[in-house]
Amino acid sequence: MEEPNKETPPPILDQLKEYGEIRLKLAKLRAIEGGTSVAASMIADVVVMLCSVMAFIFASITLGFYLAYKFDSLWEGFGCVALIYLLIAVVVKLNKKRLEKPIINALIQKLLK
């Protein structure tokens, strides 16, 4: 005959308490993972944006000097660059509603990723 198992399982309340603690730890770890991945993604996007802005600024200066060389006048070259930016600003202002939706959707997708 087999001898009955002398180890008794912990009472159900102890098991439920342990289960709750494990679920809480899991929720914390998932929150940390989500937060850090969003933060890392945002930092990477900021670095890319900064580099893009710097490249854009230097390209603008280069275009200004090139047009100044072609027109034989600094003010005309840089004035043309300023007019180009003014035209872009007007086009963006007129199409603001159409441009907002894709940007909002991209931000929401990044945050819910």
Secondary structure, 3 states (H helix, E strand, C coil): CCCCCCCCCCCHHHHHHHHHHHHHHHHHHHHHHHHHHHHHHHHHHHHHHHHHHHHHHHHHHHHHHHHHHHHCCHHHHHHHHHHHHHHHHHHHHHCHHHHHHHHHHHHHHHHHC
